[in-house]
């Protein structure tokens, strides 16, 4: 979770903070939810983030290649 960074076995307070931030809920609201429902939401949330990161990596590499190509053409490199 942690802003796109994978963390294995995070502290409960960090996990609760990330859940609150992700779902825009207070800690009391998160703690009142069914644990199975939260786990299912996290699985979907993580899958979406992974997919976005993969497509972002590809777009980022292409953008960097295009930038370097443009710099070479301008004689900056």
Backbone bond lengths (Angstrom), bond angles and torsions (degrees), N, CA, C in turn:
res aa  C-N    CA-C-N  psi(-1)  N-CA   C-N-CA  omega(-1)  CA-C   N-CA-C  phi
1 X - - - 1.444 - - 1.525 109.65 -
2 X 1.224 121.28 -88.50 1.457 129.41 179.89 1.524 115.53 3.39
3 X 1.310 115.51 74.81 1.468 122.78 176.71 1.525 112.35 51.62
4 X 1.317 115.81 46.63 1.448 121.02 176.25 1.512 115.02 86.38
5 X 1.322 117.57 -4.71 1.453 120.72 179.31 1.526 108.71 -96.07
6 X 1.317 115.82 137.15 1.462 119.97 179.36 1.522 109.68 -81.40
7 X 1.320 115.48 133.49 1.457 121.60 177.77 1.520 107.05 -130.77
8 X 1.334 116.19 124.52 1.455 117.66 177.84 1.522 109.55 -93.63
9 X 1.303 115.05 135.61 1.468 123.89 -179.25 1.532 112.99 53.63
10 X 1.339 117.73 60.02 1.470 119.48 179.49 1.531 110.87 -70.33
11 X 1.306 115.47 155.31 1.458 121.20 175.30 1.527 108.29 -61.58
12 X 1.342 116.97 149.27 1.458 120.94 -177.55 1.522 112.47 -60.31
13 X 1.317 117.51 -35.63 1.460 119.72 -179.49 1.531 110.94 -67.44
14 X 1.331 117.18 -37.67 1.460 120.90 177.29 1.523 109.83 -66.83
15 X 1.315 115.60 -43.57 1.463 120.49 179.30 1.529 110.83 -61.11
16 X 1.330 116.92 -43.87 1.463 121.09 179.42 1.531 110.51 -64.15
17 X 1.318 116.85 -42.10 1.463 120.78 177.75 1.529 110.93 -59.65
18 X 1.326 116.24 -47.24 1.462 120.59 -179.37 1.524 111.52 -63.72
19 X 1.334 117.07 -38.60 1.466 120.32 177.04 1.521 110.67 -63.35
20 X 1.309 116.47 -43.93 1.471 120.83 178.74 1.523 110.62 -60.90
21 X 1.325 115.46 -44.91 1.457 120.90 -178.82 1.531 111.01 -66.59
22 X 1.315 116.38 -41.69 1.458 121.42 -177.63 1.516 112.30 -67.14
23 X 1.322 115.99 -45.50 1.465 120.62 -173.81 1.529 113.09 -100.71
24 X 1.330 117.21 3.15 1.470 122.24 177.57 1.538 111.18 54.60
25 X 1.326 114.44 50.63 1.462 121.73 -179.72 1.524 109.65 -129.18
26 X 1.329 115.12 157.46 1.463 121.13 173.99 1.525 109.14 -76.61
27 X 1.339 117.19 156.96 1.462 118.97 177.40 1.530 112.96 -54.87
28 X 1.329 117.01 -39.66 1.465 119.33 179.99 1.525 111.49 -63.41
29 X 1.335 116.77 -33.76 1.462 120.44 178.19 1.529 111.08 -70.58
30 X 1.324 116.50 -40.54 1.465 120.57 178.39 1.522 110.04 -64.70
31 X 1.335 116.22 -45.58 1.465 120.19 -178.02 1.523 112.49 -66.97
32 X 1.329 117.66 -23.93 1.466 121.26 179.28 1.530 112.27 -79.19
33 X 1.335 116.76 -16.21 1.466 120.45 -178.86 1.521 111.23 -76.53
34 X 1.325 114.52 157.07 1.458 121.47 176.74 1.532 108.98 -68.85
35 X 1.313 116.86 132.64 1.468 121.54 -176.80 1.528 111.43 -60.67
36 X 1.322 117.73 -37.70 1.467 120.66 179.63 1.527 110.90 -64.49
37 X 1.331 116.67 -39.96 1.465 120.00 178.10 1.524 111.03 -64.08
38 X 1.317 116.95 -41.91 1.467 121.17 178.98 1.535 109.76 -63.04
39 X 1.331 116.71 -43.27 1.460 120.09 179.72 1.528 111.39 -61.54
40 X 1.333 116.68 -42.65 1.458 120.21 178.63 1.532 110.98 -63.24
41 X 1.316 116.71 -42.52 1.467 120.28 177.79 1.529 111.23 -63.18
42 X 1.329 116.48 -38.71 1.463 120.05 179.47 1.526 111.72 -67.30
43 X 1.322 116.45 -37.53 1.465 120.25 178.32 1.528 109.52 -61.23
44 X 1.326 116.10 -46.61 1.465 120.20 179.10 1.528 110.41 -65.52
45 X 1.321 116.69 -45.28 1.467 121.83 -179.92 1.531 110.86 -58.12
46 X 1.327 117.00 -45.62 1.464 120.94 -179.76 1.523 111.73 -66.97
47 X 1.333 117.18 -37.41 1.457 120.54 178.20 1.524 110.37 -64.45
48 X 1.316 117.45 -42.70 1.458 121.46 178.47 1.527 109.97 -63.44
49 X 1.326 117.25 -43.94 1.471 120.70 179.30 1.522 111.54 -62.79
50 X 1.330 117.27 -40.59 1.460 120.61 179.10 1.521 110.71 -63.29
51 X 1.310 115.94 -43.12 1.471 120.50 179.71 1.525 110.45 -63.88
52 X 1.324 117.01 -43.01 1.461 120.47 179.42 1.523 111.29 -65.78
53 X 1.326 116.69 -37.79 1.467 120.40 179.55 1.518 110.52 -65.91
54 X 1.338 117.21 -41.62 1.457 120.73 179.69 1.525 111.15 -63.28
55 X 1.321 116.77 -46.59 1.461 119.58 -179.15 1.530 110.37 -69.84
56 X 1.321 117.03 -32.09 1.461 120.86 176.71 1.515 111.94 -67.89
57 X 1.347 116.69 -36.92 1.464 120.38 177.40 1.519 110.79 -62.49
58 X 1.329 116.14 -43.30 1.462 119.92 -179.35 1.520 110.53 -65.21
59 X 1.313 116.59 -43.86 1.470 120.47 179.40 1.521 110.30 -65.40
60 X 1.331 116.46 -38.89 1.462 120.79 -179.97 1.514 112.35 -65.23
61 X 1.346 117.06 -40.74 1.460 120.54 178.71 1.522 110.77 -64.72
62 X 1.323 116.24 -42.90 1.460 120.11 179.69 1.528 109.96 -63.41
63 X 1.311 116.13 -42.26 1.465 120.59 179.95 1.527 110.61 -62.31
64 X 1.324 117.41 -43.63 1.463 120.86 179.06 1.530 111.27 -64.05
65 X 1.365 115.97 -40.91 1.468 119.52 177.07 1.517 110.87 -61.36
66 X 1.328 116.33 -44.91 1.464 120.61 179.86 1.529 111.15 -62.89
67 X 1.328 117.02 -39.98 1.468 121.05 178.19 1.532 111.23 -62.58
68 X 1.343 115.95 -44.91 1.458 119.67 179.27 1.520 111.15 -64.10
69 X 1.330 116.26 -41.30 1.460 120.78 178.62 1.535 110.66 -60.15
70 X 1.332 115.95 -44.24 1.463 120.54 179.71 1.531 110.85 -64.13
71 X 1.335 117.34 -40.44 1.463 120.39 178.62 1.527 111.43 -64.41
72 X 1.348 116.05 -39.90 1.461 119.54 177.89 1.535 110.60 -63.13
73 X 1.322 115.67 -41.54 1.461 119.67 -178.88 1.535 111.05 -66.09
74 X 1.315 116.68 -32.39 1.468 120.66 178.87 1.526 112.09 -83.21
75 X 1.351 116.36 -7.44 1.452 120.53 179.35 1.512 113.76 82.25
76 X 1.317 117.29 16.37 1.470 120.58 -179.55 1.528 111.83 -80.35
77 X 1.324 116.05 -15.68 1.473 119.07 179.46 1.507 108.72 -119.98
